[in-house]
Amino acid sequence: MASSTRQSLASAKQAIQPLLAKADLAFATELFAVSAGVAGSAQLRSLLSDPSAEVNAKSGAVAAVFSKAVSADVLGFVTSLVALRWSKGSDLVSALEQLGVYVIASIAAHTGKVDALSAEVFAFQQAIDENMDLQFALASKTASTEARLALVQKLVGGKASAEGEALIREAVVASGKRRTGSVLESYSKIIAQVAESLVAKVTVARDLNPAQVERLRAALAKTYGASIKLNIEHDASVLGGIRVQIADQIIDGSVVARLNQAKLSLA
């Protein structure tokens, strides 16, 4: 993945955060639909990923193609997405798919079901890997998408959560030249990243009282749009204040960090 695509995907994940509080499965499935629409049109892919194309031309194309098919929130988000820099059209298609998975994983996280979702996706991936007939059926070039989805419905309908079923169906639709099992494995990595982001490593010099812990938990939940588990560690070297790490993001309000910053400003 080119650096421009990595940076754009990171920016997109930041941009989608305010939308997660009210996002539902329909939001995610509409992102999947846009991904499929862009994937199915070489002309649209070329325009939306062309760094020399005017932003107004890109947003106009998005509106012309998708305004009647998706919600205003999804249309606005996709419009902001195509204004970013993508190294090639397939990267934009992949980003839309990944963001749809990210939304579904976040929905599951908000309801405390992210571990169950991970287990469902892994179980179906394992079922595919262990059953050659199922592999052939899902990879068949002669079977229509509808026929393959009907098979999925027969296998998981009513047995998996709505979120799990949505991801399994999308993996079958979006697999293309990829194995469905490989697609589900990539989805599992995104789910794991969301689960990891719900754990905050908190480093303090002295114990926080219960009221301070709850204030911190509430502030982080408001920022990240989900309940955050706090793992609190003690380290006298921070002197005072607090250091919080969530996944690869660090919020450092320790006295040591402030002193170091003051030294830099005086240098």
N, C-alpha and C positions, 0 to 999 in steps of 0.2 A: 504493500500500500504506500503510495507516494506521500511525502510529507504534507503537501497541500491538502490531500484528502484526509489525512489524520487530523490536521488542525481544524478542518471544516467539520468533521464528525464530532470532535470535542466541543466546538462552538455550538453545534446543533444540540448536543446533549444539555448544554447550559441553557440554551434558548427554550428547550422543552420543559424545563423544571417548573415554571409557573403554571403550565397547563396540566401538570400531572394531578393536581388536587381534584380536578373535576373530569379528568380523562376517564373514559370507559372503554369497553371492548370495541364499540363502534368506532371510536377514534383510532384505535390500533388497526382494525380491519380496513378502515379507509386509507390509512398509510400504506397497508399492503396493496390495496387496489391501485393507488397512485404508482407504487413501485412496479406493479405488473403493467400498468399503462405505459409508463416510460420505457420499460424493458421491451414492450412490443412495438415500439416505434423508433426506428433508427434516426429518423429526422428529428424527433423530439429529443431523444438522448443527445444528439449532436448539438442542438441549440442550447439546451439547458446546461450542458457542461462546457460550452465554449467560452473561455475567459475573455474573448474579444467581443462577445455579443453584449448588447445594451441590456442593463437590468430590466428596463421597461419592456423590452421585447420578450425577455424570459418570463416576467410576471404576467404579461399579456397572454403568452402561450399557455401558462398554467391555468389562468382563468378561463380561457377559451375551451380547454380540453376537460377540466375537472370541476368547474364551478357548480354544475348541476348534479354532480355525482358525489360530492363530499360536503361536509359541514363547513361553516365559515371559519371555525377554529383550525381545522385541518388545512383548508385552503390558504389561510394566512401563514400557517407554519411552513407549508411547502413553498410558498412564495419567498419567505425569508431564507429557506434552505437553498433555493436555486440561485440566490444572490451570492452565496459562498463560492469558493473556488474548488472545483473537483477536477482531478487529473484526467478523468475519462468518464464517459457516460455510464459505464457499468458500475463505477464507484458510487455514483449517485443512486442508482438502482439498489445497490447493496446497502447503502446508508439508510434509505427509506425502509428497507426490510428490517435492518437491525434496530432502527428506532421504534418500529412497530413491536418488535419483541421486547425492547426495553420498556415500552409503555405497559405491556401485559405483565411483565415481571414486576413492575412498580405497583400495578393494581393489586397483584397477589401479595406483595410486601405490605401494602397499606392495610390489608385485611388479615395479616399474619399467616398467609398461606404460601409463602414463597418456597418453603422447604417441600411442601406437598406438590407444588407445581414442578419443582426440579425432579422429584421422584417420578412423576407421571411422564415427563418428557424422556427421562432416562429409561423408564420401563418400556416405552414404545420403541425407543432406539434399540434396546436390547432385543426386543421381540423381532425386529427387522433383521438384526445381525445374526440371529440364531435360526431364522427361517428363510431358506433359500427361495421357496415358492413365493413368499411375501415380498422378498426383494425383487424378484422378477415381475411380479404383478404391479408393484409401485413404480418400477422403472420402465415398464412396457411402453414402447413408442406407438403401438397400435391401439392401446387403450386410451379413451378420452379422459380429460381431467375429471369430468362428471363421474365416470365409472370408477376412477381411482378414489375420488372422494366418497363415493357410495361404499366402497370397501372399508375406508377409514371409519365411516359412520357405523358400519356393522361391527367393527372391532372395538371402537371406543365410545360409541354413542351411549350416554347415560352412565358410563363407567368412569369417565374422567371429568374434572371440573370444566366449567365453560372456558376458563383461561387455557387449560391444558389442551382441550379439544381444538381451540382456535389456533394454537401454535402447531399442533400436529397437522391440521388441515393446511396451514400455510406452508409448512415444510414440504408437503406433497406437491402443492401447487407451484412453489418457487424452486423446486429441486432442479428442473431443467436438465443440464448435463451432469449435475452433481447427484451423488447418492442421497436418498432421503435420510439415511442414518447419519451421514456426514453433516447434513443441514441441521438435524436435531442436535448433534454434538456442538455445533457452533451456537445454537440457541441456548444450550445448557451453560456455556461459558458466560453468556450475557446475563442469564439468571443468577449465576454465581457471583458475578460482579455486583449486581443489585443487592444480593444478600449481604455481601461483604460491606457494601456502603452503609448498611444499617447498624454497623458496629463501630463505635467511637472509642479509640484509645485515649484516655484522659490522664495526663501526667500533672501531678500537683506536689508541692512541697509538704503541705499539711492536709489532714483530712478535711473534706467538705462536709458541712452539716447537711441533714436531710433536705432542708429548704433550698440550699444552694444546688444540691444535686438535681432536684426537681426543676428549678429554674433553668439550669443548663440543659436538661433533657427536653424541656418545653421549647427552649430557644432553638435547639438543633432540629427538633421535629418540625418547627415552623419553617426553618430554612430549607430543609431537605424534603419536606412534604411527606414524612413517614416517621413512625415511631423508631427511636434510636436506642440501641442497647449501649450502656456505658460500661467500659472496662477501666476502672480507676486504678492507677499505679502511683506509688510515691517515689519521689526522687528529690532529695534535699538540694541537689545542684541547681534546680530551677529557681531556688531562693523564694519565690512567691509567684502569685498569678497562676496561670493555667495554660497548658498546651494540649490541643485536641488534634488527633489525626483520624480522618475518616477515609479509608482506602488510600489514595495517593494525595489527598488534600490535607494540608496542615494549617491549623489556626494557632499561631503562637503568641500568646499574651503573657508569657512568663517574664519575670523581672530580668532574667539573663538576656532574653531576646531584646527587651527594650534597652538594656544597657549597651548591647552590641550595636543596636541601631543608632544609639546616641554617639557611640564611638565613630561609626561610619560618617555620620553627619558632621562631626567635628574634624574629620581627617582632611 
